[in-house]
Amino acid sequence: MIIDFAGGDLDGLDRTQPVRAYVTANGGRVDTVTVERIAETGAWRVTFRVTPSKAKQPVDIRCYLTLYGEALTETWMNQLTT
């Protein structure tokens, strides 16, 4: 999955800030999570891999960005179906 976050408090942050992604997947497993600032757009990009726990069962995914443990963004939600 690839998600770009932009606007609000994110606009004033530079790439050296310890921005982290909080990602959960109900019905699946999340790994390989990365967060990077895209210099051309100023957006923060989150990438991760989701592996469903059971075939043909939906996986509810949630993701938001944090800085020093405080939420920076709204929660992005999606449902992955296989």
mmCIF file of the N, C-alpha and C atoms, coordinates in Angstrom:
data_MODEL
# 
_entry.id   MODEL 
# 
loop_
_atom_site.group_PDB 
_atom_site.id 
_atom_site.type_symbol 
_atom_site.label_atom_id 
_atom_site.label_alt_id 
_atom_site.label_comp_id 
_atom_site.label_asym_id 
_atom_site.label_entity_id 
_atom_site.label_seq_id 
_atom_site.pdbx_PDB_ins_code 
_atom_site.Cartn_x 
_atom_site.Cartn_y 
_atom_site.Cartn_z 
_atom_site.occupancy 
_atom_site.B_iso_or_equiv 
_atom_site.pdbx_formal_charge 
_atom_site.auth_seq_id 
_atom_site.auth_comp_id 
_atom_site.auth_asym_id 
_atom_site.auth_atom_id 
_atom_site.pdbx_PDB_model_num 
ATOM 1   N N  . MET A 1 1  ? 0.844   -1.163  0.000  1.00 0.00 ? 1  MET A N  1 
ATOM 2   C CA . MET A 1 1  ? 0.000   0.000   0.000  1.00 0.00 ? 1  MET A CA 1 
ATOM 3   C C  . MET A 1 1  ? 0.897   1.236   0.000  1.00 0.00 ? 1  MET A C  1 
ATOM 4   N N  . ILE A 1 2  ? 0.427   2.291   -0.630 1.00 0.00 ? 2  ILE A N  1 
ATOM 5   C CA . ILE A 1 2  ? 1.117   3.577   -0.639 1.00 0.00 ? 2  ILE A CA 1 
ATOM 6   C C  . ILE A 1 2  ? 0.082   4.655   -0.318 1.00 0.00 ? 2  ILE A C  1 
ATOM 7   N N  . ILE A 1 3  ? 0.383   5.488   0.688  1.00 0.00 ? 3  ILE A N  1 
ATOM 8   C CA . ILE A 1 3  ? -0.522  6.570   1.085  1.00 0.00 ? 3  ILE A CA 1 
ATOM 9   C C  . ILE A 1 3  ? 0.297   7.844   1.214  1.00 0.00 ? 3  ILE A C  1 
ATOM 10  N N  . ASP A 1 4  ? -0.175  8.943   0.629  1.00 0.00 ? 4  ASP A N  1 
ATOM 11  C CA . ASP A 1 4  ? 0.455   10.246  0.790  1.00 0.00 ? 4  ASP A CA 1 
ATOM 12  C C  . ASP A 1 4  ? -0.405  11.113  1.700  1.00 0.00 ? 4  ASP A C  1 
ATOM 13  N N  . PHE A 1 5  ? 0.231   11.690  2.716  1.00 0.00 ? 5  PHE A N  1 
ATOM 14  C CA . PHE A 1 5  ? -0.424  12.621  3.635  1.00 0.00 ? 5  PHE A CA 1 
ATOM 15  C C  . PHE A 1 5  ? 0.155   14.012  3.390  1.00 0.00 ? 5  PHE A C  1 
ATOM 16  N N  . ALA A 1 6  ? -0.694  15.044  3.423  1.00 0.00 ? 6  ALA A N  1 
ATOM 17  C CA . ALA A 1 6  ? -0.224  16.421  3.223  1.00 0.00 ? 6  ALA A CA 1 
ATOM 18  C C  . ALA A 1 6  ? -1.149  17.397  3.942  1.00 0.00 ? 6  ALA A C  1 
ATOM 19  N N  . GLY A 1 7  ? -0.626  18.597  4.179  1.00 0.00 ? 7  GLY A N  1 
ATOM 20  C CA . GLY A 1 7  ? -1.426  19.669  4.756  1.00 0.00 ? 7  GLY A CA 1 
ATOM 21  C C  . GLY A 1 7  ? -1.333  19.726  6.267  1.00 0.00 ? 7  GLY A C  1 
ATOM 22  N N  . GLY A 1 8  ? -1.947  20.746  6.825  1.00 0.00 ? 8  GLY A N  1 
ATOM 23  C CA . GLY A 1 8  ? -1.989  20.917  8.272  1.00 0.00 ? 8  GLY A CA 1 
ATOM 24  C C  . GLY A 1 8  ? -0.608  21.034  8.883  1.00 0.00 ? 8  GLY A C  1 
ATOM 25  N N  . ASP A 1 9  ? -0.406  20.384  10.015 1.00 0.00 ? 9  ASP A N  1 
ATOM 26  C CA . ASP A 1 9  ? 0.867   20.442  10.732 1.00 0.00 ? 9  ASP A CA 1 
ATOM 27  C C  . ASP A 1 9  ? 2.024   19.841  9.938  1.00 0.00 ? 9  ASP A C  1 
ATOM 28  N N  . LEU A 1 10 ? 1.731   18.996  8.962  1.00 0.00 ? 10 LEU A N  1 
ATOM 29  C CA . LEU A 1 10 ? 2.799   18.367  8.177  1.00 0.00 ? 10 LEU A CA 1 
ATOM 30  C C  . LEU A 1 10 ? 3.576   19.376  7.339  1.00 0.00 ? 10 LEU A C  1 
ATOM 31  N N  . ASP A 1 11 ? 2.915   20.452  6.913  1.00 0.00 ? 11 ASP A N  1 
ATOM 32  C CA . ASP A 1 11 ? 3.559   21.429  6.029  1.00 0.00 ? 11 ASP A CA 1 
ATOM 33  C C  . ASP A 1 11 ? 4.791   22.084  6.644  1.00 0.00 ? 11 ASP A C  1 
ATOM 34  N N  . GLY A 1 12 ? 4.827   22.230  7.958  1.00 0.00 ? 12 GLY A N  1 
ATOM 35  C CA . GLY A 1 12 ? 5.946   22.895  8.611  1.00 0.00 ? 12 GLY A CA 1 
ATOM 36  C C  . GLY A 1 12 ? 7.079   21.972  9.014  1.00 0.00 ? 12 GLY A C  1 
ATOM 37  N N  . LEU A 1 13 ? 6.978   20.688  8.714  1.00 0.00 ? 13 LEU A N  1 
ATOM 38  C CA . LEU A 1 13 ? 7.997   19.730  9.135  1.00 0.00 ? 13 LEU A CA 1 
ATOM 39  C C  . LEU A 1 13 ? 9.003   19.470  8.028  1.00 0.00 ? 13 LEU A C  1 
ATOM 40  N N  . ASP A 1 14 ? 10.258  19.267  8.424  1.00 0.00 ? 14 ASP A N  1 
ATOM 41  C CA . ASP A 1 14 ? 11.249  18.878  7.428  1.00 0.00 ? 14 ASP A CA 1 
ATOM 42  C C  . ASP A 1 14 ? 11.554  17.391  7.582  1.00 0.00 ? 14 ASP A C  1 
ATOM 43  N N  . ARG A 1 15 ? 12.295  16.847  6.652  1.00 0.00 ? 15 ARG A N  1 
ATOM 44  C CA . ARG A 1 15 ? 12.533  15.401  6.590  1.00 0.00 ? 15 ARG A CA 1 
ATOM 45  C C  . ARG A 1 15 ? 13.320  14.844  7.772  1.00 0.00 ? 15 ARG A C  1 
ATOM 46  N N  . THR A 1 16 ? 13.925  15.714  8.582  1.00 0.00 ? 16 THR A N  1 
ATOM 47  C CA . THR A 1 16 ? 14.693  15.235  9.723  1.00 0.00 ? 16 THR A CA 1 
ATOM 48  C C  . THR A 1 16 ? 13.812  14.944  10.946 1.00 0.00 ? 16 THR A C  1 
ATOM 49  N N  . GLN A 1 17 ? 12.546  15.347  10.889 1.00 0.00 ? 17 GLN A N  1 
ATOM 50  C CA . GLN A 1 17 ? 11.629  15.100  12.001 1.00 0.00 ? 17 GLN A CA 1 
ATOM 51  C C  . GLN A 1 17 ? 11.316  13.603  12.097 1.00 0.00 ? 17 GLN A C  1 
ATOM 52  N N  . PRO A 1 18 ? 11.192  13.058  13.309 1.00 0.00 ? 18 PRO A N  1 
ATOM 53  C CA . PRO A 1 18 ? 10.922  11.623  13.473 1.00 0.00 ? 18 PRO A CA 1 
ATOM 54  C C  . PRO A 1 18 ? 9.439   11.266  13.304 1.00 0.00 ? 18 PRO A C  1 
ATOM 55  N N  . VAL A 1 19 ? 8.906   11.545  12.121 1.00 0.00 ? 19 VAL A N  1 
ATOM 56  C CA . VAL A 1 19 ? 7.514   11.218  11.814 1.00 0.00 ? 19 VAL A CA 1 
ATOM 57  C C  . VAL A 1 19 ? 7.405   9.699   11.655 1.00 0.00 ? 19 VAL A C  1 
ATOM 58  N N  . ARG A 1 20 ? 6.407   9.109   12.289 1.00 0.00 ? 20 ARG A N  1 
ATOM 59  C CA . ARG A 1 20 ? 6.181   7.668   12.252 1.00 0.00 ? 20 ARG A CA 1 
ATOM 60  C C  . ARG A 1 20 ? 4.761   7.384   11.772 1.00 0.00 ? 20 ARG A C  1 
ATOM 61  N N  . ALA A 1 21 ? 4.579   6.208   11.219 1.00 0.00 ? 21 ALA A N  1 
ATOM 62  C CA . ALA A 1 21 ? 3.256   5.756   10.807 1.00 0.00 ? 21 ALA A CA 1 
ATOM 63  C C  . ALA A 1 21 ? 2.733   4.749   11.810 1.00 0.00 ? 21 ALA A C  1 
ATOM 64  N N  . TYR A 1 22 ? 1.472   4.903   12.187 1.00 0.00 ? 22 TYR A N  1 
ATOM 65  C CA . TYR A 1 22 ? 0.780   3.924   13.016 1.00 0.00 ? 22 TYR A CA 1 
ATOM 66  C C  . TYR A 1 22 ? -0.180  3.202   12.085 1.00 0.00 ? 22 TYR A C  1 
ATOM 67  N N  . VAL A 1 23 ? 0.079   1.918   11.840 1.00 0.00 ? 23 VAL A N  1 
ATOM 68  C CA . VAL A 1 23 ? -0.710  1.140   10.881 1.00 0.00 ? 23 VAL A CA 1 
ATOM 69  C C  . VAL A 1 23 ? -1.230  -0.117  11.561 1.00 0.00 ? 23 VAL A C  1 
ATOM 70  N N  . THR A 1 24 ? -2.524  -0.380  11.394 1.00 0.00 ? 24 THR A N  1 
ATOM 71  C CA . THR A 1 24 ? -3.118  -1.619  11.887 1.00 0.00 ? 24 THR A CA 1 
ATOM 72  C C  . THR A 1 24 ? -3.900  -2.286  10.763 1.00 0.00 ? 24 THR A C  1 
ATOM 73  N N  . ALA A 1 25 ? -4.021  -3.600  10.863 1.00 0.00 ? 25 ALA A N  1 
ATOM 74  C CA . ALA A 1 25 ? -4.791  -4.361  9.880  1.00 0.00 ? 25 ALA A CA 1 
ATOM 75  C C  . ALA A 1 25 ? -5.574  -5.436  10.610 1.00 0.00 ? 25 ALA A C  1 
ATOM 76  N N  . ASN A 1 26 ? -6.864  -5.194  10.800 1.00 0.00 ? 26 ASN A N  1 
ATOM 77  C CA . ASN A 1 26 ? -7.732  -6.173  11.444 1.00 0.00 ? 26 ASN A CA 1 
ATOM 78  C C  . ASN A 1 26 ? -8.036  -7.264  10.423 1.00 0.00 ? 26 ASN A C  1 
ATOM 79  N N  . GLY A 1 27 ? -7.548  -8.472  10.692 1.00 0.00 ? 27 GLY A N  1 
ATOM 80  C CA . GLY A 1 27 ? -7.726  -9.571  9.746  1.00 0.00 ? 27 GLY A CA 1 
ATOM 81  C C  . GLY A 1 27 ? -6.502  -9.786  8.879  1.00 0.00 ? 27 GLY A C  1 
ATOM 82  N N  . GLY A 1 28 ? -5.401  -9.137  9.245  1.00 0.00 ? 28 GLY A N  1 
ATOM 83  C CA . GLY A 1 28 ? -4.175  -9.290  8.466  1.00 0.00 ? 28 GLY A CA 1 
ATOM 84  C C  . GLY A 1 28 ? -2.963  -8.857  9.257  1.00 0.00 ? 28 GLY A C  1 
ATOM 85  N N  . ARG A 1 29 ? -1.816  -8.921  8.614  1.00 0.00 ? 29 ARG A N  1 
ATOM 86  C CA . ARG A 1 29 ? -0.550  -8.554  9.236  1.00 0.00 ? 29 ARG A CA 1 
ATOM 87  C C  . ARG A 1 29 ? 0.116   -7.458  8.408  1.00 0.00 ? 29 ARG A C  1 
ATOM 88  N N  . VAL A 1 30 ? 0.699   -6.492  9.082  1.00 0.00 ? 30 VAL A N  1 
ATOM 89  C CA . VAL A 1 30 ? 1.390   -5.374  8.431  1.00 0.00 ? 30 VAL A CA 1 
ATOM 90  C C  . VAL A 1 30 ? 2.891   -5.513  8.663  1.00 0.00 ? 30 VAL A C  1 
ATOM 91  N N  . ASP A 1 31 ? 3.673   -5.289  7.605  1.00 0.00 ? 31 ASP A N  1 
ATOM 92  C CA . ASP A 1 31 ? 5.120   -5.234  7.766  1.00 0.00 ? 31 ASP A CA 1 
ATOM 93  C C  . ASP A 1 31 ? 5.725   -4.307  6.717  1.00 0.00 ? 31 ASP A C  1 
ATOM 94  N N  . THR A 1 32 ? 7.016   -4.115  6.811  1.00 0.00 ? 32 THR A N  1 
ATOM 95  C CA . THR A 1 32 ? 7.787   -3.286  5.884  1.00 0.00 ? 32 THR A CA 1 
ATOM 96  C C  . THR A 1 32 ? 7.230   -1.858  5.818  1.00 0.00 ? 32 THR A C  1 
ATOM 97  N N  . VAL A 1 33 ? 6.988   -1.247  6.960  1.00 0.00 ? 33 VAL A N  1 
ATOM 98  C CA . VAL A 1 33 ? 6.435   0.112   7.023  1.00 0.00 ? 33 VAL A CA 1 
ATOM 99  C C  . VAL A 1 33 ? 7.572   1.127   6.872  1.00 0.00 ? 33 VAL A C  1 
ATOM 100 N N  . THR A 1 34 ? 7.407   2.071   5.941  1.00 0.00 ? 34 THR A N  1 
ATOM 101 C CA . THR A 1 34 ? 8.365   3.163   5.778  1.00 0.00 ? 34 THR A CA 1 
ATOM 102 C C  . THR A 1 34 ? 7.612   4.488   5.710  1.00 0.00 ? 34 THR A C  1 
ATOM 103 N N  . VAL A 1 35 ? 8.288   5.557   6.142  1.00 0.00 ? 35 VAL A N  1 
ATOM 104 C CA . VAL A 1 35 ? 7.751   6.914   6.055  1.00 0.00 ? 35 VAL A CA 1 
ATOM 105 C C  . VAL A 1 35 ? 8.840   7.797   5.476  1.00 0.00 ? 35 VAL A C  1 
ATOM 106 N N  . GLU A 1 36 ? 8.505   8.575   4.448  1.00 0.00 ? 36 GLU A N  1 
ATOM 107 C CA . GLU A 1 36 ? 9.476   9.499   3.869  1.00 0.00 ? 36 GLU A CA 1 
ATOM 108 C C  . GLU A 1 36 ? 8.766   10.760  3.393  1.00 0.00 ? 36 GLU A C  1 
ATOM 109 N N  . ARG A 1 37 ? 9.487   11.859  3.424  1.00 0.00 ? 37 ARG A N  1 
ATOM 110 C CA . ARG A 1 37 ? 8.956   13.127  2.916  1.00 0.00 ? 37 ARG A CA 1 
ATOM 111 C C  . ARG A 1 37 ? 9.329   13.243  1.453  1.00 0.00 ? 37 ARG A C  1 
ATOM 112 N N  . ILE A 1 38 ? 8.365   13.567  0.618  1.00 0.00 ? 38 ILE A N  1 
ATOM 113 C CA . ILE A 1 38 ? 8.588   13.733  -0.816 1.00 0.00 ? 38 ILE A CA 1 
ATOM 114 C C  . ILE A 1 38 ? 8.933   15.199  -1.061 1.00 0.00 ? 38 ILE A C  1 
ATOM 115 N N  . ALA A 1 39 ? 10.175  15.469  -1.414 1.00 0.00 ? 39 ALA A N  1 
ATOM 116 C CA . ALA A 1 39 ? 10.662  16.846  -1.553 1.00 0.00 ? 39 ALA A CA 1 
ATOM 117 C C  . ALA A 1 39 ? 9.881   17.648  -2.603 1.00 0.00 ? 39 ALA A C  1 
ATOM 118 N N  . GLU A 1 40 ? 9.525   17.032  -3.701 1.00 0.00 ? 40 GLU A N  1 
ATOM 119 C CA . GLU A 1 40 ? 8.845   17.739  -4.792 1.00 0.00 ? 40 GLU A CA 1 
ATOM 120 C C  . GLU A 1 40 ? 7.465   18.254  -4.408 1.00 0.00 ? 40 GLU A C  1 
ATOM 121 N N  . THR A 1 41 ? 6.762   17.527  -3.555 1.00 0.00 ? 41 THR A N  1 
ATOM 122 C CA . THR A 1 41 ? 5.384   17.900  -3.213 1.00 0.00 ? 41 THR A CA 1 
ATOM 123 C C  . THR A 1 41 ? 5.222   18.345  -1.765 1.00 0.00 ? 41 THR A C  1 
ATOM 124 N N  . GLY A 1 42 ? 6.181   17.976  -0.900 1.00 0.00 ? 42 GLY A N  1 
ATOM 125 C CA . GLY A 1 42 ? 6.059   18.269  0.521  1.00 0.00 ? 42 GLY A CA 1 
ATOM 126 C C  . GLY A 1 42 ? 5.195   17.276  1.268  1.00 0.00 ? 42 GLY A C  1 
ATOM 127 N N  . ALA A 1 43 ? 4.620   16.306  0.552  1.00 0.00 ? 43 ALA A N  1 
ATOM 128 C CA . ALA A 1 43 ? 3.783   15.281  1.180  1.00 0.00 ? 43 ALA A CA 1 
ATOM 129 C C  . ALA A 1 43 ? 4.657   14.259  1.903  1.00 0.00 ? 43 ALA A C  1 
ATOM 130 N N  . TRP A 1 44 ? 4.066   13.574  2.852  1.00 0.00 ? 44 TRP A N  1 
ATOM 131 C CA . TRP A 1 44 ? 4.726   12.476  3.563  1.00 0.00 ? 44 TRP A CA 1 
ATOM 132 C C  . TRP A 1 44 ? 4.127   11.178  3.052  1.00 0.00 ? 44 TRP A C  1 
ATOM 133 N N  . ARG A 1 45 ? 4.978   10.274  2.572  1.00 0.00 ? 45 ARG A N  1 
ATOM 134 C CA . ARG A 1 45 ? 4.533   9.016   1.974  1.00 0.00 ? 45 ARG A CA 1 
ATOM 135 C C  . ARG A 1 45 ? 4.764   7.857   2.938  1.00 0.00 ? 45 ARG A C  1 
ATOM 136 N N  . VAL A 1 46 ? 3.711   7.078   3.125  1.00 0.00 ? 46 VAL A N  1 
ATOM 137 C CA . VAL A 1 46 ? 3.779   5.858   3.928  1.00 0.00 ? 46 VAL A CA 1 
ATOM 138 C C  . VAL A 1 46 ? 3.636   4.676   2.969  1.00 0.00 ? 46 VAL A C  1 
ATOM 139 N N  . THR A 1 47 ? 4.533   3.711   3.102  1.00 0.00 ? 47 THR A N  1 
ATOM 140 C CA . THR A 1 47 ? 4.410   2.473   2.340  1.00 0.00 ? 47 THR A CA 1 
ATOM 141 C C  . THR A 1 47 ? 4.446   1.307   3.316  1.00 0.00 ? 47 THR A C  1 
ATOM 142 N N  . PHE A 1 48 ? 3.669   0.279   3.011  1.00 0.00 ? 48 PHE A N  1 
ATOM 143 C CA . PHE A 1 48 ? 3.662   -0.919  3.842  1.00 0.00 ? 48 PHE A CA 1 
ATOM 144 C C  . PHE A 1 48 ? 3.052   -2.071  3.062  1.00 0.00 ? 48 PHE A C  1 
ATOM 145 N N  . ARG A 1 49 ? 3.278   -3.262  3.578  1.00 0.00 ? 49 ARG A N  1 
ATOM 146 C CA . ARG A 1 49 ? 2.728   -4.475  2.974  1.00 0.00 ? 49 ARG A CA 1 
ATOM 147 C C  . ARG A 1 49 ? 1.716   -5.076  3.937  1.00 0.00 ? 49 ARG A C  1 
ATOM 148 N N  . VAL A 1 50 ? 0.586   -5.536  3.380  1.00 0.00 ? 50 VAL A N  1 
ATOM 149 C CA . VAL A 1 50 ? -0.462  -6.186  4.170  1.00 0.00 ? 50 VAL A CA 1 
ATOM 150 C C  . VAL A 1 50 ? -0.623  -7.621  3.675  1.00 0.00 ? 50 VAL A C  1 
ATOM 151 N N  . THR A 1 51 ? -0.603  -8.548  4.615  1.00 0.00 ? 51 THR A N  1 
ATOM 152 C CA . THR A 1 51 ? -0.824  -9.960  4.300  1.00 0.00 ? 51 THR A CA 1 
ATOM 153 C C  . THR A 1 51 ? -2.091  -10.407 5.024  1.00 0.00 ? 51 THR A C  1 
ATOM 154 N N  . PRO A 1 52 ? -3.133  -10.800 4.269  1.00 0.00 ? 52 PRO A N  1 
ATOM 155 C CA . PRO A 1 52 ? -4.366  -11.263 4.917  1.00 0.00 ? 52 PRO A CA 1 
ATOM 156 C C  . PRO A 1 52 ? -4.120  -12.512 5.754  1.00 0.00 ? 52 PRO A C  1 
ATOM 157 N N  . SER A 1 53 ? -4.827  -12.621 6.875  1.00 0.00 ? 53 SER A N  1 
ATOM 158 C CA . SER A 1 53 ? -4.722  -13.801 7.737  1.00 0.00 ? 53 SER A CA 1 
ATOM 159 C C  . SER A 1 53 ? -5.406  -15.013 7.116  1.00 0.00 ? 53 SER A C  1 
ATOM 160 N N  . LYS A 1 54 ? -6.536  -14.766 6.448  1.00 0.00 ? 54 LYS A N  1 
ATOM 161 C CA . LYS A 1 54 ? -7.296  -15.850 5.835  1.00 0.00 ? 54 LYS A CA 1 
ATOM 162 C C  . LYS A 1 54 ? -7.675  -15.449 4.411  1.00 0.00 ? 54 LYS A C  1 
ATOM 163 N N  . ALA A 1 55 ? -7.613  -16.403 3.506  1.00 0.00 ? 55 ALA A N  1 
ATOM 164 C CA . ALA A 1 55 ? -7.981  -16.144 2.114  1.00 0.00 ? 55 ALA A CA 1 
ATOM 165 C C  . ALA A 1 55 ? -9.453  -15.767 2.011  1.00 0.00 ? 55 ALA A C  1 
ATOM 166 N N  . LYS A 1 56 ? -9.731  -14.861 1.123  1.00 0.00 ? 56 LYS A N  1 
ATOM 167 C CA . LYS A 1 56 ? -11.100 -14.413 0.813  1.00 0.00 ? 56 LYS A CA 1 
ATOM 168 C C  . LYS A 1 56 ? -11.816 -13.743 1.969  1.00 0.00 ? 56 LYS A C  1 
ATOM 169 N N  . GLN A 1 57 ? -11.065 -13.248 2.955  1.00 0.00 ? 57 GLN A N  1 
ATOM 170 C CA . GLN A 1 57 ? -11.635 -12.493 4.058  1.00 0.00 ? 57 GLN A CA 1 
ATOM 171 C C  . GLN A 1 57 ? -11.141 -11.049 3.957  1.00 0.00 ? 57 GLN A C  1 
ATOM 172 N N  . PRO A 1 58 ? -12.018 -10.051 4.151  1.00 0.00 ? 58 PRO A N  1 
ATOM 173 C CA . PRO A 1 58 ? -11.574 -8.658  4.064  1.00 0.00 ? 58 PRO A CA 1 
ATOM 174 C C  . PRO A 1 58 ? -10.628 -8.293  5.211  1.00 0.00 ? 58 PRO A C  1 
ATOM 175 N N  . VAL A 1 59 ? -9.743  -7.333  4.932  1.00 0.00 ? 59 VAL A N  1 
ATOM 176 C CA . VAL A 1 59 ? -8.817  -6.819  5.938  1.00 0.00 ? 59 VAL A CA 1 
ATOM 177 C C  . VAL A 1 59 ? -9.105  -5.327  6.099  1.00 0.00 ? 59 VAL A C  1 
ATOM 178 N N  . ASP A 1 60 ? -9.443  -4.900  7.317  1.00 0.00 ? 60 ASP A N  1 
ATOM 179 C CA . ASP A 1 60 ? -9.696  -3.489  7.610  1.00 0.00 ? 60 ASP A CA 1 
ATOM 180 C C  . ASP A 1 60 ? -8.374  -2.828  8.000  1.00 0.00 ? 60 ASP A C  1 
ATOM 181 N N  . ILE A 1 61 ? -7.963  -1.822  7.226  1.00 0.00 ? 61 ILE A N  1 
ATOM 182 C CA . ILE A 1 61 ? -6.661  -1.171  7.423  1.00 0.00 ? 61 ILE A CA 1 
ATOM 183 C C  . ILE A 1 61 ? -6.878  0.258   7.892  1.00 0.00 ? 61 ILE A C  1 
ATOM 184 N N  . ARG A 1 62 ? -6.060  0.667   8.870  1.00 0.00 ? 62 ARG A N  1 
ATOM 185 C CA . ARG A 1 62 ? -6.067  2.043   9.375  1.00 0.00 ? 62 ARG A CA 1 
ATOM 186 C C  . ARG A 1 62 ? -4.634  2.540   9.435  1.00 0.00 ? 62 ARG A C  1 
ATOM 187 N N  . CYS A 1 63 ? -4.448  3.837   9.130  1.00 0.00 ? 63 CYS A N  1 
ATOM 188 C CA . CYS A 1 63 ? -3.110  4.411   9.171  1.00 0.00 ? 63 CYS A CA 1 
ATOM 189 C C  . CYS A 1 63 ? -3.199  5.900   9.482  1.00 0.00 ? 63 CYS A C  1 
ATOM 190 N N  . TYR A 1 64 ? -2.288  6.360   10.338 1.00 0.00 ? 64 TYR A N  1 
ATOM 191 C CA . TYR A 1 64 ? -2.126  7.797   10.561 1.00 0.00 ? 64 TYR A CA 1 
ATOM 192 C C  . TYR A 1 64 ? -0.685  8.072   10.941 1.00 0.00 ? 64 TYR A C  1 
ATOM 193 N N  . LEU A 1 65 ? -0.272  9.329   10.844 1.00 0.00 ? 65 LEU A N  1 
ATOM 194 C CA . LEU A 1 65 ? 1.093   9.726   11.164 1.00 0.00 ? 65 LEU A CA 1 
ATOM 195 C C  . LEU A 1 65 ? 1.170   10.315  12.558 1.00 0.00 ? 65 LEU A C  1 
ATOM 196 N N  . THR A 1 66 ? 2.303   10.065  13.227 1.00 0.00 ? 66 THR A N  1 
ATOM 197 C CA . THR A 1 66 ? 2.541   10.604  14.563 1.00 0.00 ? 66 THR A CA 1 
ATOM 198 C C  . THR A 1 66 ? 3.899   11.300  14.614 1.00 0.00 ? 66 THR A C  1 
ATOM 199 N N  . LEU A 1 67 ? 4.045   12.189  15.576 1.00 0.00 ? 67 LEU A N  1 
ATOM 200 C CA . LEU A 1 67 ? 5.318   12.837  15.877 1.00 0.00 ? 67 LEU A CA 1 
ATOM 201 C C  . LEU A 1 67 ? 5.440   12.874  17.389 1.00 0.00 ? 67 LEU A C  1 
ATOM 202 N N  . TYR A 1 68 ? 6.479   12.250  17.922 1.00 0.00 ? 68 TYR A N  1 
ATOM 203 C CA . TYR A 1 68 ? 6.691   12.146  19.368 1.00 0.00 ? 68 TYR A CA 1 
ATOM 204 C C  . TYR A 1 68 ? 5.464   11.578  20.080 1.00 0.00 ? 68 TYR A C  1 
ATOM 205 N N  . GLY A 1 69 ? 4.811   10.607  19.443 1.00 0.00 ? 69 GLY A N  1 
ATOM 206 C CA . GLY A 1 69 ? 3.668   9.936   20.056 1.00 0.00 ? 69 GLY A CA 1 
ATOM 207 C C  . GLY A 1 69 ? 2.335   10.642  19.912 1.00 0.00 ? 69 GLY A C  1 
ATOM 208 N N  . GLU A 1 70 ? 2.322   11.832  19.331 1.00 0.00 ? 70 GLU A N  1 
ATOM 209 C CA . GLU A 1 70 ? 1.085   12.601  19.134 1.00 0.00 ? 70 GLU A CA 1 
ATOM 210 C C  . GLU A 1 70 ? 0.610   12.468  17.691 1.00 0.00 ? 70 GLU A C  1 
ATOM 211 N N  . ALA A 1 71 ? -0.693  12.256  17.495 1.00 0.00 ? 71 ALA A N  1 
ATOM 212 C CA . ALA A 1 71 ? -1.247  12.137  16.150 1.00 0.00 ? 71 ALA A CA 1 
ATOM 213 C C  . ALA A 1 71 ? -1.087  13.446  15.388 1.00 0.00 ? 71 ALA A C  1 
ATOM 214 N N  . LEU A 1 72 ? -0.635  13.337  14.134 1.00 0.00 ? 72 LEU A N  1 
ATOM 215 C CA . LEU A 1 72 ? -0.469  14.503  13.260 1.00 0.00 ? 72 LEU A CA 1 
ATOM 216 C C  . LEU A 1 72 ? -1.559  14.606  12.199 1.00 0.00 ? 72 LEU A C  1 
ATOM 217 N N  . THR A 1 73 ? -2.147  13.477  11.848 1.00 0.00 ? 73 THR A N  1 
ATOM 218 C CA . THR A 1 73 ? -3.076  13.450  10.725 1.00 0.00 ? 73 THR A CA 1 
ATOM 219 C C  . THR A 1 73 ? -4.380  12.776  11.119 1.00 0.00 ? 73 THR A C  1 
ATOM 220 N N  . GLU A 1 74 ? -5.346  12.903  10.251 1.00 0.00 ? 74 GLU A N  1 
ATOM 221 C CA . GLU A 1 74 ? -6.568  12.128  10.396 1.00 0.00 ? 74 GLU A CA 1 
ATOM 222 C C  . GLU A 1 74 ? -6.238  10.678  10.064 1.00 0.00 ? 74 GLU A C  1 
ATOM 223 N N  . THR A 1 75 ? -7.129  9.782   10.414 1.00 0.00 ? 75 THR A N  1 
ATOM 224 C CA . THR A 1 75 ? -6.912  8.364   10.150 1.00 0.00 ? 75 THR A CA 1 
ATOM 225 C C  . THR A 1 75 ? -7.427  8.000   8.766  1.00 0.00 ? 75 THR A C  1 
ATOM 226 N N  . TRP A 1 76 ? -6.527  7.429   7.961  1.00 0.00 ? 76 TRP A N  1 
ATOM 227 C CA . TRP A 1 76 ? -6.890  6.888   6.656  1.00 0.00 ? 76 TRP A CA 1 
ATOM 228 C C  . TRP A 1 76 ? -7.391  5.476   6.904  1.00 0.00 ? 76 TRP A C  1 
ATOM 229 N N  . MET A 1 77 ? -8.529  5.116   6.268  1.00 0.00 ? 77 MET A N  1 
ATOM 230 C CA . MET A 1 77 ? -9.091  3.776   6.433  1.00 0.00 ? 77 MET A CA 1 
ATOM 231 C C  . MET A 1 77 ? -9.422  3.200   5.068  1.00 0.00 ? 77 MET A C  1 
ATOM 232 N N  . ASN A 1 78 ? -9.243  1.883   4.965  1.00 0.00 ? 78 ASN A N  1 
ATOM 233 C CA . ASN A 1 78 ? -9.562  1.186   3.719  1.00 0.00 ? 78 ASN A CA 1 
ATOM 234 C C  . ASN A 1 78 ? -9.850  -0.274  4.052  1.00 0.00 ? 78 ASN A C  1 
ATOM 235 N N  . GLN A 1 79 ? -10.543 -0.932  3.146  1.00 0.00 ? 79 GLN A N  1 
ATOM 236 C CA . GLN A 1 79 ? -10.783 -2.360  3.311  1.00 0.00 ? 79 GLN A CA 1 
ATOM 237 C C  . GLN A 1 79 ? -10.204 -3.080  2.111  1.00 0.00 ? 79 GLN A C  1 
ATOM 238 N N  . LEU A 1 80 ? -9.290  -4.001  2.382  1.00 0.00 ? 80 LEU A N  1 
ATOM 239 C CA . LEU A 1 80 ? -8.656  -4.804  1.349  1.00 0.00 ? 80 LEU A CA 1 
ATOM 240 C C  . LEU A 1 80 ? -9.428  -6.102  1.200  1.00 0.00 ? 80 LEU A C  1 
ATOM 241 N N  . THR A 1 81 ? -9.849  -6.391  -0.020 1.00 0.00 ? 81 THR A N  1 
ATOM 242 C CA . THR A 1 81 ? -10.534 -7.662  -0.286 1.00 0.00 ? 81 THR A CA 1 
ATOM 243 C C  . THR A 1 81 ? -9.695  -8.475  -1.254 1.00 0.00 ? 81 THR A C  1 
ATOM 244 N N  . THR A 1 82 ? -9.698  -9.775  -1.035 1.00 0.00 ? 82 THR A N  1 
ATOM 245 C CA . THR A 1 82 ? -8.885  -10.647 -1.883 1.00 0.00 ? 82 THR A CA 1 
ATOM 246 C C  . THR A 1 82 ? -9.750  -11.513 -2.750 1.00 0.00 ? 82 THR A C  1 
# 
